């Protein structure tokens, strides 16, 4: 017999997945990731995000160029 649904799976928007369990797992993984980051920061392993370093570099270069163009 041919059916449109594979055997062993339920129907719905996400067949074969229990969205409540998946959401809970995602939330648990996210919470664990946050806890691990807080623990690293408390141990002194804090690192500055890359975007902050990039923004500081751009600011320094723009200020340097502005000084050259203004006084040059």
Buried (B, 14 or more C-beta within 10 A) or exposed (E): EEEEEEEEEEEEEEEEEEEEEEEEEEEEEEEEEEEEEEEEEEEEEEEEEEEEEEEEEEEEEEEEEEEEEEEE
